[in-house]
Amino acid sequence: MTLRTFVSALGVILALLLTAVAVPAAWVDQNIVKEEGFVRIAGSLGNDPDFQNRLASAAVGTFESSVDLPGPLQSLAADALKNAATGMQSWSDYPQAWEESVRNSHRLNFGTAPAAEESAASTALVLDIGPLVRLIRDHFAEATRIRLDVPAESFVSLGEPSHRQLVERVAAFAPLWWVAAAGALVSALLALAAARRRSLALVFLGLGGLALAALWTAGADLAGGMIGNLASANSVAELFKNEFLTAARNGFGQWVWIAAVASGALLVVGVIGTVVSGRQGSRSARS
């Protein structure tokens, strides 16, 4: 094996290893760590009927426990709260309240909330349903002409302190994906520059990329299964976890598909280049 061949092979291996880290880390950074990506994924959960019903029940239960209604108003309140529990998702201002809940929850769980706000949720992952409780309060006021005070924040526990520690580690390391991506690009360029037959290097890069796509798919399923087996604090947390994992795997699957298509294109180009260069070599030998 010549030095050029060794350097090219080393470049291909490094490029694939760094890409294996860079792509999942980039997806996590863009869709979990960054607020807009998290809102895009978690926001869609507000359209799930089963999750809506449990979320509405949790919000109504929090509202009931946070206010002290006089006896004569309890029967009137019961009808209003029953309507909230069954029809909150049909209210025109529900989507905005749910999005605010998701944004608040992301800021609390990923450490971007103000210190005073974060202190109440510093030990575990939480879902802040305060905006939904305030939404119920506003509709209750419209129905009864009575405006009640409710807590500014209402938390539903989503996990244990160890889960929050895991999220903090992810938030710290995922944004560094560009380092691995830059290393992968440099390694791939080095492999092509050093290769005696660049088309063959493209073939190995393409094959490696397709193998990584299969590895990422299996890894996502394995990670999803492990997270899915973690204990949840309550039924709302369990449903949120399951629905979020499904949405996250679907979103990452799109990235894997794009990577597989790009790797397949590299493979095809490499194979074509190898065939063409082989024919040219045969003609030169005959000449």
C-alpha positions in Angstrom: 0.0 0.0 0.0 1.4 3.3 -1.0 1.5 6.4 1.2 -1.2 8.1 -1.0 -3.5 5.2 -0.7 -3.0 5.0 3.1 -3.7 8.7 3.5 -6.8 8.5 1.2 -8.2 5.5 3.2 -7.5 7.2 6.5 -9.4 10.3 5.2 -12.4 8.2 4.1 -12.5 6.6 7.5 -12.2 9.8 9.5 -14.8 11.5 7.2 -17.3 8.7 7.9 -16.6 8.6 11.7 -17.0 12.4 12.0 -20.1 12.4 9.9 -21.7 9.7 12.1 -21.4 12.2 15.0 -22.1 15.4 13.1 -25.5 14.6 11.5 -27.3 13.4 14.7 -25.8 16.2 16.7 -26.8 18.8 14.1 -30.4 17.5 14.1 -30.6 17.6 17.9 -29.2 21.1 18.0 -31.6 22.4 15.3 -34.7 20.6 16.5 -34.4 20.0 20.2 -31.9 22.5 21.7 -33.0 25.5 19.6 -36.3 26.9 20.7 -37.9 27.2 17.2 -37.2 23.6 16.3 -38.6 22.4 19.6 -41.7 24.4 19.1 -42.1 23.1 15.6 -42.0 19.5 16.8 -43.8 19.8 20.2 -46.3 22.3 18.9 -47.8 19.7 16.6 -48.6 17.5 19.6 -51.3 20.0 20.5 -53.3 18.6 17.5 -53.4 15.1 18.8 -56.9 14.4 20.2 -55.9 12.0 23.0 -53.1 14.3 24.1 -55.5 17.3 23.9 -58.1 15.6 26.2 -55.5 14.7 28.8 -53.9 18.1 28.6 -57.2 19.8 29.0 -58.1 17.6 32.0 -54.7 18.5 33.6 -55.3 22.2 33.0 -58.8 22.1 34.4 -57.6 20.1 37.5 -54.9 22.7 38.1 -57.4 25.5 37.7 -59.8 23.9 40.2 -57.1 23.3 42.8 -55.7 26.9 42.5 -59.0 28.8 43.1 -61.5 28.8 46.0 -65.0 29.1 44.6 -68.0 30.0 46.8 -70.6 27.3 47.2 -73.3 29.0 45.0 -70.8 29.2 42.2 -69.6 25.6 42.2 -72.5 24.2 40.2 -72.1 27.0 37.6 -68.3 26.4 37.6 -68.8 22.7 37.1 -70.6 23.3 33.8 -68.0 25.8 32.6 -65.1 23.5 33.5 -66.7 20.5 31.9 -67.0 22.5 28.7 -63.3 23.5 29.0 -62.2 19.9 29.5 -64.0 18.7 26.4 -63.8 21.7 24.1 -60.7 23.7 24.9 -58.9 22.5 21.8 -61.7 24.1 19.7 -61.2 27.5 21.1 -59.6 30.0 18.7 -57.0 31.1 21.2 -56.0 27.5 22.2 -53.2 27.2 19.6 -51.5 30.4 20.8 -51.7 29.3 24.4 -50.3 25.8 23.6 -47.4 27.4 21.7 -46.7 29.6 24.7 -46.7 26.6 26.9 -44.2 24.8 24.7 -41.9 27.9 24.5 -42.0 28.3 28.3 -41.3 24.7 28.8 -38.3 24.8 26.5 -36.8 27.8 28.3 -37.3 26.1 31.6 -35.8 22.8 30.6 -32.9 24.1 28.6 -31.8 26.8 31.0 -32.8 29.9 29.0 -35.5 31.0 31.4 -34.8 33.9 33.9 -33.3 32.6 37.2 -36.4 33.3 39.3 -38.6 31.4 36.9 -36.2 28.6 36.5 -35.8 28.0 40.2 -39.2 26.4 40.5 -38.3 23.8 37.9 -34.5 23.3 38.5 -34.7 19.6 39.6 -36.7 17.9 36.9 -38.1 18.3 33.4 -41.4 20.1 33.3 -44.3 21.1 31.1 -45.6 24.6 31.9 -49.3 24.5 31.4 -49.7 28.0 33.0 -50.9 29.6 29.7 -53.6 27.0 29.3 -54.8 27.5 32.9 -55.0 31.3 32.2 -56.9 30.5 29.1 -59.4 28.6 31.1 -59.6 31.5 33.6 -60.4 33.9 30.7 -63.1 31.7 29.3 -64.5 31.1 32.7 -64.7 34.8 33.3 -66.6 35.3 30.0 -69.1 32.6 31.0 -69.6 33.7 34.7 -68.5 37.3 34.7 -66.2 36.4 37.6 -62.5 36.8 37.1 -60.3 34.7 39.4 -56.5 34.9 40.1 -54.5 31.8 39.1 -50.8 31.1 39.5 -48.5 32.6 36.9 -46.9 29.1 36.4 -48.4 25.6 36.5 -45.9 22.8 36.1 -46.6 19.2 35.1 -43.5 17.0 35.9 -42.1 15.2 32.8 -39.3 13.3 34.5 -36.7 12.9 37.2 -33.6 15.0 38.0 -31.4 12.5 36.1 -33.4 13.2 32.9 -32.8 16.9 33.3 -29.1 16.3 33.7 -29.1 14.3 30.4 -30.9 17.3 28.7 -28.2 19.7 30.1 -25.4 17.5 28.6 -27.2 17.4 25.2 -27.6 21.1 25.3 -23.9 21.6 26.0 -22.5 19.3 23.3 -25.0 19.3 20.4 -24.2 22.9 19.3 -20.6 21.7 18.6 -21.8 19.6 15.7 -20.1 22.0 13.3 -16.7 21.0 14.5 -17.3 17.4 13.6 -18.9 18.5 10.3 -15.9 20.7 9.4 -13.5 17.8 10.3 -15.6 15.4 8.1 -15.4 17.8 5.1 -11.7 18.3 5.5 -11.1 14.6 5.8 -13.2 13.9 2.7 -11.3 16.5 0.7 -8.0 15.1 1.9 -9.1 11.6 0.9 -10.0 12.8 -2.6 -6.8 14.8 -3.0 -4.6 11.9 -2.0 -6.4 9.2 -3.8 -4.8 7.7 -6.9 -8.3 7.0 -8.2 -10.7 9.6 -6.9 -13.7 7.7 -8.3 -12.8 4.8 -6.1 -12.7 7.1 -3.0 -16.2 8.4 -4.0 -17.4 4.8 -4.1 -16.2 4.1 -0.6 -17.6 7.5 0.7 -21.0 6.6 -0.9 -21.0 3.1 0.5 -20.0 4.4 3.9 -22.7 7.0 3.8 -25.4 4.4 3.0 -24.1 2.3 5.9 -24.3 5.3 8.2 -27.9 5.9 7.1 -28.8 2.4 8.2 -26.8 2.8 11.5 -28.6 6.1 12.2 -32.0 4.5 11.7 -31.2 1.6 14.0 -29.7 4.0 16.5 -32.8 6.2 16.5 -35.0 3.2 17.1 -32.8 2.0 19.9 -32.6 5.4 21.6 -36.3 5.9 21.2 -36.9 2.5 22.9 -34.6 3.4 25.8 -36.2 6.8 26.3 -39.6 5.3 26.0 -38.9 2.8 28.8 -38.0 5.6 31.2 -40.5 6.2 33.9 -42.9 9.1 33.5 -44.4 11.2 36.3 -48.0 11.0 35.2 -50.3 10.1 32.2 -49.8 13.6 30.6 -46.1 13.2 30.8 -46.2 9.7 29.4 -48.4 10.7 26.4 -46.2 13.8 25.8 -43.1 11.6 25.8 -44.5 9.0 23.4 -45.9 11.5 21.0 -42.8 13.7 21.0 -40.6 10.7 20.4 -42.7 9.6 17.4 -42.5 13.1 15.9 -38.8 13.4 16.6 -38.0 10.0 14.9 -40.1 11.0 11.9 -38.2 14.3 11.7 -34.8 12.7 12.0 -35.9 10.1 9.5 -36.2 12.9 6.9 -32.6 13.9 7.5 -31.5 10.2 7.2 -33.3 9.9 3.9 -31.6 13.0 2.5 -28.2 11.7 3.7 -28.9 8.3 2.0 -29.8 10.0 -1.3 -26.7 12.1 -1.2 -24.6 9.0 -0.4 -26.3 7.1 -3.2 -25.4 9.9 -5.6 -21.8 9.8 -4.5 -21.8 6.0 -5.1 -23.2 6.3 -8.6 -20.8 9.1 -9.6 -17.9 7.0 -8.2 -19.0 3.8 -10.0 -19.4 5.7 -13.3 -16.0 7.4 -12.9 -14.4 4.0 -12.1 -15.9 2.4 -15.2 -14.9 5.3 -17.4 -11.4 5.4 -16.1 -11.1 1.6 -16.4 -12.1 1.9 -20.1 -9.6 4.7 -20.7 -6.9 2.6 -19.0 -7.7 -0.3 -21.3 -7.4 1.9 -24.4 -4.1 3.3 -23.3 -2.7 -0.2 -22.7 -3.8 -1.3 -26.2 -2.2 1.8 -27.7 
